[in-house]
Structures are given as C-alpha cells and as structure tokens.
Amino acid sequence: MNENVARRFTGAAGIAAAGGLILEVPLYFVYSGPPPDSNVLARLLIGILALGGVLVFVTGFRELVKTVAPEAEWAGTLAFASGLAYTIVTLVSSGLEAGAVIATDHSIDPTIAVSGTYILYGTISRMLLGMFLAAFGYTVSRTRLLPCWAHRTAYALAAVNLAFMPSLFFGNTPAHFYAANGWGTTALMGAVLSYWLLAIGITTCRSANRVPEQHTATPRTLTSG
C-alpha cells in the first residue's frame, strides 16, 4: 500500500466512524425517562457500525505509519492495539445493553439498569482511549504525518480522558457530569472523540493530495527532535 492510498483509506474510515458517532450521541438525550426499545437499539446499532469504522481507522493508521516511517512502527502498533482494545470493550458494553433491552418486557434505561457497563463505558474506556490518543499523538509528532494541531489535540484529549478515570468513585447517576456513567464521563467524551476524529479524517484525506510522488513508494526518514 503506497502512502497516498494509505492516507485516503485511513481518512475515509475516520470520517465514516465520526459520522456514526455524531449521529449516535444525540439519541441519548431524546427522552428524559426510560427510552423506548427502538431508541436504545437504534443508537446501539449506529454505535456498533461507527466502532467498525474506528477499527478500520486504527488499522489504516498503523499501515500508514509502516509505509511512511517504519522506525515508528512500534508507536503505531501501540495506537492500533489500544484502539482495538477500546473498540472491543465498547462493543461488549453495547452488547450487554442490547441484550438487557431485548430480554426485558418493559422500557428500561440501560445506562442505569445494566450495571456491568458502568466501568466498561467509563474508567476502562477512558484509560484505553487515553492510551490510543497518547500513542497517536506521539506517532504523529515524530513522523510529521499530519499538522502539529493533530498531535497537540491528541495529547490534550488523552489527558482529559485519563482525568475521568477516577469517576468510578462518584456513583452511577447518568445526570451527573462526573460519575461512573455520568454524561461527562461517557456522552461528552464520545462527542469530543467524534468531532476530533472527523477533523483528523478530513485532514488525513486532504493530506494525500500534498504528498510528493516520490514519497508514495519510499518510506520517509524520521526527523530528529
């Protein structure tokens, strides 16, 4: 895979994943009480498809790093592994919520009723996403794959995600900002990730048009500093 193809593939996957996440998040705020099953299952289905896009994005990012800067492959692999783990953990959480909704004969709010997802969506996901963002930021800063804002925002978001890890000590009320399943810990972080991923996807796609022809077949040497 040459550099232009890798950039377009990775960027398109990021845009697709972001689009799904952006559609999913508002569905959590449509109803003040337990939402109907159709709402829960629709947002979970959209989220599952979006997570498929995230999986393709992190895979494409690793391939892009291998193509452009093999010396930084270890960092790209760390970003891939943590992104993969984040995707799997979130998919498991979605499966637990969907199963509870399907098995119950009345409307429930799975963000409260399914206690097994509190830490999966919260602290565990925040740790894995923080690792992914930190590894992504480091890789981009060392390889100059994307503009400086890409790795700076990745570092900032990594720090914010890690700051939400202690939220497991603050109860399980979704209406609270800082709680195990609070809207800040889960919904806000999901929304921020979606718009960041959209910006990264668009920038990655556009960057393919500025790659000199000689770089499409020859790995790029890392710059120092």
KEKE-798547 format. One record per residue (C-alpha): residue number from 1; chain; x, y, z. Coordinates in steps of 0.001 Angstrom, whole numbers. Example, Ala and Ser with C-alpha at 12.3 -4.5 7.8 and 13.67 -1.06 7.14 Angstrom:
KEKE-798547
SITE seq mol       X       Y       Z
SITE   1   A   12300   -4500    7800
SITE   2   A   13670   -1060    7140
end
This chain:
KEKE-798547
SITE seq mol       X       Y       Z
SITE   1   A       0       0       0
SITE   2   A    1542    3343   -1037
SITE   3   A    1276    6484    1053
SITE   4   A   -1492    8171    -912
SITE   5   A   -3725    5097    -722
SITE   6   A   -2982    4623    2992
SITE   7   A   -3867    8248    3746
SITE   8   A   -7130    8139    1815
SITE   9   A   -8101    4772    3323
SITE  10   A   -7369    5917    6874
SITE  11   A   -9029    9293    6407
SITE  12   A  -12186    7842    4873
SITE  13   A  -12504    5351    7731
SITE  14   A  -12108    8150   10273
SITE  15   A  -14795   10246    8588
SITE  16   A  -17211    7295    8425
SITE  17   A  -16626    6407   12085
SITE  18   A  -17060   10029   13165
SITE  19   A  -20299   10332   11214
SITE  20   A  -21765    7353   13047
SITE  21   A  -20657    8603   16461
SITE  22   A  -22062   12069   15774
SITE  23   A  -25444   10530   14896
SITE  24   A  -25413    8267   17942
SITE  25   A  -24705   10677   20800
SITE  26   A  -27833   12929   20498
SITE  27   A  -30088    9856   20705
SITE  28   A  -29091    9503   24360
SITE  29   A  -30783   12823   25185
SITE  30   A  -34119   12475   23377
SITE  31   A  -36045   11094   26372
SITE  32   A  -35895   12225   29994
SITE  33   A  -37002    8843   31370
SITE  34   A  -36506    5252   30203
SITE  35   A  -36383    5426   26381
SITE  36   A  -38371    3053   24156
SITE  37   A  -36570     -43   22924
SITE  38   A  -36474    1367   19395
SITE  39   A  -34392    4352   20556
SITE  40   A  -31920    2230   22504
SITE  41   A  -31464    -373   19785
SITE  42   A  -31165    2273   17045
SITE  43   A  -28423    4177   18849
SITE  44   A  -26605     940   19689
SITE  45   A  -26747    -213   16061
SITE  46   A  -25377    3121   14856
SITE  47   A  -22685    2954   17511
SITE  48   A  -21706    -586   16530
SITE  49   A  -21305     461   12894
SITE  50   A  -19287    3502   13976
SITE  51   A  -16999    1310   16059
SITE  52   A  -16411    -818   12984
SITE  53   A  -15188    2376   11342
SITE  54   A  -12916    3079   14316
SITE  55   A  -11422    -395   13935
SITE  56   A  -10701     252   10256
SITE  57   A   -9262    3684   11114
SITE  58   A   -6757    2394   13678
SITE  59   A   -5750    -404   11304
SITE  60   A   -5233    2068    8482
SITE  61   A   -3222    4355   10760
SITE  62   A    -835    1538   11629
SITE  63   A    -390     701    7935
SITE  64   A     239    4370    7154
SITE  65   A    2968    4537    9789
SITE  66   A    4552    1339    8466
SITE  67   A    4550    2799    4965
SITE  68   A    5853    6268    5783
SITE  69   A    8105    5752    8812
SITE  70   A    8935    2116    9672
SITE  71   A   11132    3328   12547
SITE  72   A    7980    4464   14369
SITE  73   A    6044    1275   13730
SITE  74   A    6137     342   17427
SITE  75   A    4256    3525   18337
SITE  76   A    1767    2991   15527
SITE  77   A    1245    -563   16749
SITE  78   A     604     702   20292
SITE  79   A   -2007    3103   18912
SITE  80   A   -3564     242   16948
SITE  81   A   -3597   -2162   19915
SITE  82   A   -5120     335   22350
SITE  83   A   -7637    1493   19721
SITE  84   A   -8575   -2139   19061
SITE  85   A   -8993   -2817   22783
SITE  86   A  -11148     308   23160
SITE  87   A  -13337    -843   20273
SITE  88   A  -13776   -4336   21723
SITE  89   A  -14597   -3088   25231
SITE  90   A  -17184    -645   23863
SITE  91   A  -18726   -3337   21649
SITE  92   A  -19051   -5630   24667
SITE  93   A  -20771   -2796   26561
SITE  94   A  -23162   -2272   23660
SITE  95   A  -23924   -5978   23574
SITE  96   A  -24759   -6034   27283
SITE  97   A  -27112   -3064   26890
SITE  98   A  -28832   -4515   23817
SITE  99   A  -29272   -7893   25494
SITE 100   A  -30858   -6346   28579
SITE 101   A  -33278   -4275   26485
SITE 102   A  -34298   -7211   24293
SITE 103   A  -34820   -9533   27280
SITE 104   A  -36950   -7071   29293
SITE 105   A  -40674   -6789   28642
SITE 106   A  -40835   -3103   29628
SITE 107   A  -38815      18   28840
SITE 108   A  -35593     414   30810
SITE 109   A  -32758    2900   30808
SITE 110   A  -29740     646   30150
SITE 111   A  -27305    3363   31235
SITE 112   A  -28647    2772   34772
SITE 113   A  -30123    -727   34701
SITE 114   A  -27134   -2551   33196
SITE 115   A  -24577   -2158   35974
SITE 116   A  -21953   -4226   34141
SITE 117   A  -21363   -1409   31682
SITE 118   A  -20578    1326   34220
SITE 119   A  -16838     747   34310
SITE 120   A  -16589    -563   30734
SITE 121   A  -18018    2637   29257
SITE 122   A  -16341    4749   31926
SITE 123   A  -12968    4146   33548
SITE 124   A  -11780    1284   31328
SITE 125   A  -12731    3032   28098
SITE 126   A  -11183    6294   29302
SITE 127   A   -7892    4521   30033
SITE 128   A   -7783    2736   26669
SITE 129   A   -8796    5818   24719
SITE 130   A   -6207    7879   26612
SITE 131   A   -3538    5339   25638
SITE 132   A   -4642    5434   22000
SITE 133   A   -4633    9224   21846
SITE 134   A   -1240    9494   23540
SITE 135   A     283    6912   21177
SITE 136   A   -1374    8590   18199
SITE 137   A     -59   11979   19265
SITE 138   A    3467   10677   19802
SITE 139   A    3499    8910   16441
SITE 140   A    2267   11966   14557
SITE 141   A    4715   14270   16356
SITE 142   A    7663   12034   15468
SITE 143   A    6710   11307   11864
SITE 144   A    5087   14614   10819
SITE 145   A    2264   12615    9218
SITE 146   A    -232   15383    9975
SITE 147   A    -181   19066   11018
SITE 148   A    1006   19993   14505
SITE 149   A   -2534   20561   15800
SITE 150   A   -3251   16843   15312
SITE 151   A    -733   15607   17871
SITE 152   A   -1301   18549   20239
SITE 153   A   -5046   17938   20413
SITE 154   A   -4436   14193   20768
SITE 155   A   -2228   14814   23807
SITE 156   A   -4799   17182   25308
SITE 157   A   -7657   14736   24825
SITE 158   A   -5541   11914   26243
SITE 159   A   -5058   13940   29419
SITE 160   A   -8783   14706   29658
SITE 161   A   -9695   11037   29243
SITE 162   A   -7252    9998   31949
SITE 163   A   -8695   12695   34231
SITE 164   A  -12061   10921   34048
SITE 165   A  -10687    7576   35242
SITE 166   A  -11402    8253   38975
SITE 167   A  -15082    8866   38117
SITE 168   A  -15843    5304   39277
SITE 169   A  -15739    6651   42864
SITE 170   A  -18616    9094   42238
SITE 171   A  -21730    6995   41887
SITE 172   A  -23869    5863   38980
SITE 173   A  -26184    8750   38163
SITE 174   A  -26085    9495   34394
SITE 175   A  -27365   13041   35002
SITE 176   A  -24187   13852   36941
SITE 177   A  -21222   15156   34992
SITE 178   A  -18513   13248   36866
SITE 179   A  -19832    9782   37727
SITE 180   A  -19058    6196   36735
SITE 181   A  -21656    6500   33966
SITE 182   A  -22111   10282   34066
SITE 183   A  -22771   12296   30950
SITE 184   A  -19336   13892   31138
SITE 185   A  -17560   10562   31509
SITE 186   A  -19415    8874   28669
SITE 187   A  -21524   11054   26360
SITE 188   A  -19299   14147   26393
SITE 189   A  -16142   12130   25819
SITE 190   A  -17867   10288   22980
SITE 191   A  -18963   13553   21373
SITE 192   A  -15497   15103   21667
SITE 193   A  -13922   11975   20161
SITE 194   A  -16352   12027   17234
SITE 195   A  -15594   15617   16204
SITE 196   A  -11858   15152   16733
SITE 197   A  -11971   12001   14607
SITE 198   A  -13911   13862   11914
SITE 199   A  -11254   16594   11783
SITE 200   A   -8443   14016   11705
SITE 201   A  -10183   12021    8967
SITE 202   A  -10719   15067    6752
SITE 203   A   -7153   16272    7288
SITE 204   A   -5730   12829    6529
SITE 205   A   -7705   12576    3281
SITE 206   A   -6699   16067    2205
SITE 207   A   -3053   15428    3041
SITE 208   A   -2916   12716     367
SITE 209   A   -3159   15426   -2297
SITE 210   A      15   17091    -981
SITE 211   A    2237   14009    -854
SITE 212   A    5013   14229   -3478
SITE 213   A    5049   11347   -5931
SITE 214   A    8443   10090   -4750
SITE 215   A    7030    9560   -1255
SITE 216   A    4348    7165   -2400
SITE 217   A    6794    4301   -2748
SITE 218   A    9714    5224    -474
SITE 219   A    9442    5260    3342
SITE 220   A   10111    8650    4880
SITE 221   A   13024    9092    7262
SITE 222   A   12133   10365   10724
SITE 223   A   13175   13896   11510
SITE 224   A   15110   14500   14677
SITE 225   A   13758   16458   17611
end
